[in-house]
Amino acid sequence: PAAEALGPIVNTIGVADIDAMMEKVKANGGSIVTAKRSIPHTGWHCYAKDPEGIPFGMIQLDEDAQ
């Protein structure tokens, strides 16, 4: 489902605080496509869309993520 909505290639950017960035995306007219999820021993990840509908990913590195 998420893959169909996003397309074949999605750039992902590293962020220091994924929760703050998810709020910033929404505050600036974008949307969160997938909830934040853990990638064990790697970090936290989500997909979003900018106000024009262009998808992108965000990741916060965190070795303690479970």
Disulfide bonds with the S-S distance in Angstrom:
none
